Amino acid sequence: MKYEFVSVAANKSMLFGLDYYEEKPSVMEEKNKCRGIITEMAEKGWRYKGWIPNSFNGEGAVWELDLVFERDD
């Protein structure tokens, strides 16, 4: 089993699904970026497994996360 990690910037809407943030273009760009990465990796034979927070601000909010993918080799 092989694993691949792709780092992306995080925001409240991506992590908590807050509808309030849905209309902001920057939030939609980040969501579309994640979806694009997941689709691209799937086309290469990787399965999306989840995400891991890897960078936090001083209040404990996630600033950056890794999308985790796996495949059999």
Protein Blocks (a to p, Z undefined) as FASTA:
>chain_A
ZZddddddddfklmnopaklmmpmklmmmmmmmmmmmmmmmmnopacfbdcdfbdcfkop
afbdcddddddZZ
